[in-house]
Amino acid sequence: MSLRIKQGDAYTVPVRVLANGSPINIADVEAVEFRIGDVRKLYPGQATYDGESGEFMVPLTQEDTLAMPEDDAVMFDLRVKFAGGAVIGTQRMTAVPTADALSGEVI
């Protein structure tokens, strides 16, 4: 994942979930938990799935990114709950760099 988060930014992060090198079948997915630092987003609900790109769209608000540490990094992790009840998470979390902002206000 090539991503850098600046405090105060708001945008959607595309996330492709693979199993054994292939995209997971969305029909087999009951839920997905995304963690970016202390921010938790769930599919379905907060995150959506784009069938054309095969990616989950995970929104980050200004409040989410303002709460992240300045000039540091947060860990990205996810867990998938499959329709059969199995829950499988990533084997390796990814560090996402964060950048400071001069303003700590939501606009």
N, C-alpha and C positions, 0 to 999 in steps of 0.2 A: 504494500500500500504506500503510494507516494503522496503524502499529505502533510501539510504544515498548517496548524491552526493559529490564527491571530485572535487574541482576546477582543471581544466585541463584534466579531464577524458573525453573520447568520447565513447559512447555506445548507444545501443537501449534499451528503456524502454518499456516492455510489459504492456499494459493496457487492462484490461477486463472491458467492460461496461455492466452493468446489469440494467434491468428495472423490478421492482417488484420481484427481486431475480433471474431472468432468463436472460441469455445473450440476447442482442438485436439482431434482425434479420437484418443482413447487407443489405439485399435487400430493407429494409425500410429506410436506411440511405442515405441522400444526402451529408452531410458534418459533420465533427466533428472538433471542435476547442479545442486544448489542450493548457493549460497555466501552465508552471512551472516557477514560479517567473515572470520575464519579458519576458521569452522565449515563443513565440507563434508558434505552429506547426499546420498545417491543414491536414485533410484527406478529399478527396484525395489530393495528391501532395507530401507534405513532409513526412507525416505518411502513413503507409501501413496497410493492414488488412491481418492477417494470418487465413485463413479459417479452417485450421486443429486445431489450438489451440483456435480459437475464440477470439483472442486478436489483438488489434491495436499495431503496432510497431512504437514507437515515438523516432526518432533519436535525440541525443544530441551531438553536436560537442564540440571540445575543446574550441572554442570561446564562445559557449553557457555557458559552466560550469565555465569558467574563469570569466565571468561577474557576477556570483552569489556571494552573500555575504560570507565572510569567517567565519567559525565556527558560523553559525547562522541557519536560516531555510528559505525556500521559500514556498509559497503556491502552491498547485496543484489544478487545477480546469479544468472542461471540460463542453462543451455544444454540444449537438447533434441536428443537423437540419434534420428532417425527410422529406421523399419524399412529404408528404402532406403539408409541410410548417411550421409545429410546431417546435419550438426550445425549448429544455428542457435541463437545466443544472443540475449539481450535487447539492444536497441540503446541503451538508457539504463539505467544502474544507478540504484538508489534508495538514498538515505541513510536509515538507520534509527537514530533517536536511542536512546541508552542512558542508563540511570540507575544511580547508585551505590547500593550497599547497605552498611549498617553492618556486617553480618556477612559474612564470606567463607567460611563453613562450609556444607557440604552437610548438609541435615537429612532 
